[in-house]
Amino acid sequence: MASLVAPSSVFSSDLPSTFLEEVEPMLSKGCKILDLGCGNGRNSASLDSKGFDVTGLEFSHSAIEQAKN
């Protein structure tokens, strides 16, 4: 049976996700982005550094603390 849960290493990286790398070229520069379930903020930070107007929302307090660092 295939696993439905991704390994924790997928979520612990500081690099942007492969999904973001595929989608980013389709985004208008400077557009507003809502990152739901932003985790440690890796995708939000990557987009912000490239000039996008990003708002990240996360339920996990520990992930929010990681994102602040």
C-alpha positions in Angstrom: 0.0 0.0 0.0 1.4 3.4 -0.9 2.0 5.9 1.8 -0.3 9.0 1.8 2.0 10.9 4.1 5.0 12.7 2.8 8.3 12.1 4.7 9.0 14.9 7.2 12.1 15.9 5.2 9.7 17.2 2.5 8.4 19.8 4.9 11.6 20.7 6.8 13.6 22.1 3.9 14.3 25.8 3.7 14.2 25.6 -0.1 11.0 26.4 -2.0 8.8 23.4 -2.9 9.0 21.9 -6.4 5.4 22.8 -6.9 6.2 26.5 -6.3 9.2 26.2 -8.7 6.7 25.0 -11.4 4.0 27.5 -10.7 6.1 30.7 -10.1 6.7 31.4 -13.8 3.0 31.7 -14.3 2.5 34.3 -11.6 2.4 38.0 -12.4 5.3 39.8 -10.8 4.3 41.7 -7.7 0.9 40.0 -7.4 -0.7 39.2 -4.1 -0.4 35.7 -2.8 -2.1 33.9 0.1 0.0 31.0 1.3 -2.5 28.8 3.3 -0.8 26.3 5.5 2.5 28.1 5.0 4.4 25.9 7.5 7.8 27.3 8.3 7.3 30.0 5.6 9.8 28.6 3.1 7.6 29.3 0.1 6.4 32.6 1.4 9.9 33.8 2.1 11.0 32.7 -1.4 8.2 34.6 -3.1 8.6 37.7 -0.8 12.3 37.9 -1.8 11.3 38.0 -5.4 8.9 40.9 -5.0 5.5 39.2 -4.5 3.1 40.6 -1.9 2.7 37.4 0.3 0.5 36.7 3.3 1.1 33.3 5.0 -1.4 31.6 7.3 -0.6 28.7 9.5 -2.5 26.9 12.3 0.6 25.3 14.0 2.1 27.5 16.6 5.5 25.7 16.4 5.5 26.3 12.6 4.8 30.0 13.1 7.7 30.2 15.5 10.0 28.6 12.9 8.8 31.0 10.3 9.6 34.0 12.5 13.3 32.9 12.7 
